[in-house]
Amino acid sequence: MVEKLDVLNAPIGTTVLKMAVPNMLTMLLWIITFIIEGWFIGTLGIVPLAGLALGFPMLFLLLMLSAGTIGGAITGTVAQYLGAGNKKEAEDAAVSALQLTFFLGLLSAFIFLTLGEKIYRGLGAEGEVLKEALRYSDVLFAGCFTVWIANGLAGAVRATGHMYVSALCLASGSLVQIILAAVFIFGFGLMDSLGISGSALSIVIGNGVSAFLLILYLSFKCENLKLRFPLKRINFSSMLAIVKLGSLASINAFCTWGSVVIITSHMTKFGVEVLAGYGIGARLEFLIIPIVFGFGAASTALIGVHFGANKYTRALKIGWIAVFYSSLISGIIGILVSIYPELWSDSFTKSHVAQESCKAYLKVVGPFYVFFSIGLCLYFASQGAGRVLWPAVAAIIRLLIVFFGGIILSNHPSAPITFYFSLISVAFFVQATITSIAIYLGAWTKGRVSIK
């Protein structure tokens, strides 16, 4: 743990790296986990892979909300309390985080278990593809409260600076998930194959393991923040602070998810193989998020502590340095896959049509991953500052570009799929530009006087 005074005075560049590395390592394992599961499902055939292309955006939304939106709000809220030296309020916020994430898990389950079929039909799914998507989605959301709790409590731990602890707990769950995925998807011994639903079940159990480990740590080991049992009555003040920040930040998550869903719905018109190929390509975009999250989560915690201590100018520098690191890595990956798309596309399917669809996506969108990274990292950093209005506005504009652009293209049946992919690239660029300019012009610091 880096002590508060050390954090407030330590060199910014090295401090960001030290706090980002644990998240990076954990998310690297997260990436490997989803790549392996995607490969497992790819061996089952093109129809399960197409079902995953529809179901994965729902997992993506779940992860964005639990880890990025509410998880980030928890980190920012708790970090600001700790930065101000208010340990009691920080502990109340941690308890509220557990209560809130459990409730949100139940709410998510209710929505997708009752409306799941209508949602996937609305995206153009039918027949066997619809059945596969529901097999994945129903199991995932029946137990999604484990995902919510694990990511929410990991956010509370990150606020204390114990990045390695949250990383270790989440990594342990990922390892369990990989092992169980192989067992559930293919079957083992007396256990029959569960197919695509086995992947979802492994996610639920793996996150359950992570949640259990985080509860143990916050209850008995963490000196800076205690999760006290039995839980007190609901502290509406602490919960409101998290919800207030998280609700505005959730606009970014829903707009990002909405953009993916819109393009997915258009891809269904091109056939199952094209849909599967797009799903493979878009999966890389989803998995770049954990890389950005490594630096974004570090900046959320650091900026939160600095804002709690009224050190706004230094907090702003932290945000820009985190953006530089994350966009550099994401940009390198994007350029690499745009030049050598077969490194990704040919790893998941033998369908030539699906491979070509994936390659087309990566060639068009890959070079713009740097802008995707800039917009997303500044969104995480803004949660630490407690100022997420402009990142939310930029996300809405991104969604509108994809939405109206998709409508225009759909009226031209001869438009190639690369035109749809170009919409994504333009939207990334616009979102990053708007967010960057707003923060540069004082979106975080307006009305605040910094203590040097």
N, C-alpha and C positions, 0 to 999 in steps of 0.2 A: 504493500500500500504506500503510495506517495502521500506524505502528510500535506494538509491543506496549505500551509505556508510554503512548502516546497513547490507545490503546484502553481501557486500564485507568483513565484519568483524564478522557477526553473526555466532553462532555455526552451523556447516554444517548440522548435523543430524536433528535437530529440524527445521531448515529453509526449508530443502527439504520436510519434513513432512507437514509443514504449507502450503507450496505452492502446494503440491500434493493432500492434502485432498479435496479441492474444485473440482479439476479435477476428483478425485475418486468418489465423491458423484454424480457429473454430469454423469459420465460414468456408475455408478451403475444404475442410472435411465435409461440410454441408454440401458444397458443390459436388464433391466426389460421390456423396451418398445419392444425390438426385441423378447424377450421370449414370451410376450403376443401376439404379432402379429403372431409369429410362431404357437402358440396354436390356435389362431383364424383360421388360414389357415388350420391347421391340422383337424379342425372340418368339413371342406368342403370336405375332402376325400383324398385319397392317390395320385390322379393325380395332384391336385393343389399343394400338398406338394412336389411332385417330380419336378413340374415346379419351385417351389421356390428354390429347391436344385440347379437348373441350374441358376436361376436369382440372387440368393443371392451372388454368387462370383462376379457378376458384381457390385452390391452395395458395396461389400467389396473393390473392386478395387477403386471405386469412393471415398469411405471414406478414404482409405489408401493414395490416391493421394491428396485429398483436405485437410484432417486434418493432416496426417502424413508427407507427402512429401512437398507439397507446403506450407501448414499451418506451418509445422516445419521450413521450410526455411524462411518464413516470420518472425516467432518468433526469430530465430537465427539472421537474418539480422537486424531487428529493435533493438533487445537487444544489439547487438554489437555497434550500433550507439549510443544508450542511455548510454551504459557503457563508451563510449569514450567521452560523454558529447556533442554529435552532434545532437541536437534536430531537426534541420531543415532537415537533411538527414533522420532521423527516420520518420518524418512526410511525407516526399516525398515517402519513402518506403511504408507507410501505404496507401497513395493514389494509388500508383502503385499496391499494393496488391488487392485493390478493382477492378481496371481496369483489371488486369491479371486474377483474378478468374472469372469475368464475361465472359471474352473471352474464358477461358478454359471450362466453362459451355456450351457455344454455340458449341465449338468444340466437346465436349463429346456427346452432343445431335446429332450432325450431323453424327458422326461415328456410334453410336448404332441405330439410327433410319433408317439409310440407309443400314447398314450391319448386323443388329441384327439377322435376320433370318438365314443368312449364318453362323454366329458365333455359334448359338445354334444347327444348323444342324451339324456343324463340331464337336460339342461335343457329337453327337449321339442322339439328341432329334428328335422326330418325332411324328406325330399324335397329340393326345390331349395334351401330355406333352409339345410339341413344342408350341401349342397354348397358354397354360397357362404361359409358360416362356415369350412369347412375350407380353402377356397381362400385365404382371408385368413390364418387361423391357421397353416397349414403353412409358408407363406413367412415370416411374421413370426418364428416360433420357430426356423426353420432358421438364421437369421442373428442371433438375439437377443443373441448374445455382444457385438455392437457396442453395443447399448443398455446392457448391464451395464457394459462398460468405460468408455464415455463418461460415464455418470452417476457411477460410482465415482471416476474420476479428477477429475471436476468437483468432487466432494465434498472431495478432497484439496486442490485449489487453493483452494476457499473457506476452508479452515481457515487458510490463510496470510493471508487478508484481501484477496486479489486477486480480488474479486468480478467486476470488469469483464472480466478475462481468461477466467474460466470462462463468463461470459455471452457473450462474443464467440465463443468456440469452439463453444458450443452453438447460438448463433444462426446461425452459418455452416452448421452441419449442417441446421438447420431450413429455411434458404433453398434449399439443395440438395434437401431433401425436397419442398418445394412444387413446384419445377420438374420434378423427376423424376416426381412424382405425376401431373401433367397428361400427361406423355409416356407413362408406363406405363399409366395407366388408360384413356386414349382412343386411344393409338397415335399415331405420328408418322412420316411418311415411309414407309420400308420396314418399320417396326416395327408389328406388329399390336397391337390393344388387349389388355391383360392383365386388364382389368376390376378387380374388387375386390382381386385379388392384387397388382396394380400399386401399390396404396396401401401394402400391407405391405412390398413390396420397396423403396419409396422411404424408408420408415422405417429399414430396415436399412442402406441405403447412406448416408443422411443422418447417422445416428449413427456410422457408420464414419468419416466425415469429421471429426466432432467428436472422436472418440477419437484419431485420428491427430494432430490439432492439439494436443490436451491432452498427449499423450505428448511431442511436440516441445517444448512449453513447459516441462514439468517436467524434461526432460532437459537443456535448453540455456539456458533463459532465467530460470527462477525462482531467485532468490538465497536465499530462505528455506527452500526444500525441493527436494531433487534426487532425481530418479528415476534411479538409477544402473544402467547397463548394462555388461556383461551381468548379468542378474539373478542375485542370490545364491541359495543354497539357501533353501528355504522357512523363514521365521522363524515358527515356530509360536507363539511368545509374542505377537508383534504381531498375527498373524492371529487368535489366540484372543481378544485384546482386542476386535477388531472384531466377531467372530462372537458373543461373549458379549453385547455391547450390542445388536447387530443382531438376534440371535435372539429376544430378549424384545420388542424393538420391532416385530418382524415380526408379532407377534400382532395389532397394530393394523391392519397392512396386510391380513392374511388375513381379519380380521373385517370390515373395510370392504368388501373384495372379496366376501366371503361374503354380506353383506347385499344387495349389488347382484345377485349371482347368484340368491339366493333370490327376490327380487322379479321378476327377469327370467324365472325358471322359471314363476312364477305368471302373468306376462303372456302367456306362450305359449298359455295356455288361452283367452284372449280373441280369438285370431286374429292373423294376420300383420300387419294394418294397425295394430292396437292395440299389438303388440309393437314395430313400427317407431316409432310415436309415442312410446312410453315411452323407447325407445333415444335418440331425439332429445332428449327432456327430460333424461334422466339424463346425457347427454353434456355438458350445461352444468354439472352437478354435478362431473363429472370435471375439467372445464376451469377450475373455480374453484380447484381444488387448486393449480395453478401460482401463482395470486395469493397464496394463503396461504403457499406454498412460498417466495416471495420474501422475506417477513419471517421465516418459520420457519427458512430456511437461514441468514439473517443472525444470528438469535438462537442457533442451534446453534453457530456459530463463535464468537460473542462470549461466550456463556455458557461454552463449553468453555475458552476462554482464561482467563476469570475464575475458573473452578473450579480450573484448573491453578495459578493464582496465589493460591488460597485466599480470593478475594473473593466470598463466597457471597451476602451481602446485596445487593450491587450487581448480581450476576448475576440475582437474583430480580426486581429492578426491570426489568432488560432484558427478561425474559420477559413481564411484564405489559404493557409498552409495545408490544412486538411484537404481542401479542394484540389490543391496542386498535386498532392501525393495520389489521391484517388483517381483523378482524371488522367494522370500519367500512366498508371497501370491499366486502367480501362481502355485508354487510347491505344496502347501497345497491343492489347488483346484484340481490339476491334480491327486494327490494321492487319494483324496477322491472319485473322479468320476471313477477312475480305480478300486477301491475296491467296490464301490456301484454305478455301471453304471445305474442301473434302476431308480435312482433318477432323471436322465436326460432323458433317452431313453423312459420311459413309460409315460412321461408328454405330448408327442406330437402326439402320434399315438397308435392305438390299434392293428395295424398289427404286428403279431408275427415275421414275417420275417424282417420287418423294425426295430423292437426293437432289435432283435439279431444282426443285422448288426451294429446298433449304439453301442451296448454293446461291440462288438468285437473291434470297433474303439477306444473306450474310454479305454479299458483295455490295448491296445497296445500303444497308443499315450499319454494317460493321464500322465504317469510318466515322460514324456519328455517335458511337458509344462514348466518346470523350465528352460530348455535350450532355448526353444522358447522365453521365457521372457528375458533371458540374451541377446540374439542376437538382439531382437527388442528394448530393452531399450538402449543398447549401440548405436544403429542406431539413435535413437532420440537424445541422448546426443551428438553424433558426429556432428549433425546439428548445435548445439550451438557452437561447436568448429570450424565449417566451414571445417572440414576434414572428408569426408564421403567415401573416396576411398576404404578403407579396408572393411567397412560394405557392400559396393556394391559388392566387389569381393567375399566376403563370401556368399552373397545372390545368386550370379551367380552359385557358386559351389553347393549350396543347390538345385537350379533348375536342374542342370545337373545330380545330384544324382537321383532325382525323375524322370527326363526324360529318362535317359538311363536305370535306374532300371525298369521303367515301360515297356520299350521296351522288355527287357529280360523276364520279367514276362508274357507279352502278348504272347510271343512265346511258353509259357507253359500253355495251357488252363486249366490244372488241378490245377494250383497254386491257393491256397485259398486267399480270400480277405485280410486276416491278413498279408500276405506277402507285399501287397501294402501299408498297414498301417505302416509296419515296415520301409518302405522307408522314410516315413514322419518323423518317430522318429530319424532315423540315420541322416537325413538331418538337423533336428533341432540341434542335437548335434554337427555336423561338423560346421555349421554356427556360433554357439555360441563360439566354441573353436577358430576358426580362428579370429573372431572379437576381442575376449578377448586378445589373444596373441599379435595381432597387436597393440592394444592400450597400452597394458602393456609395449611393447618394444619401444613406443614413436611415434605412428602414429599421435597423436594430437600435440605433443610438439616439434617435430623435427624442428630445425632451429629457435626456439623461446626461448627467455630468459625471465624467469618469474620474476615478481616483487613480493617479499614476503610481 
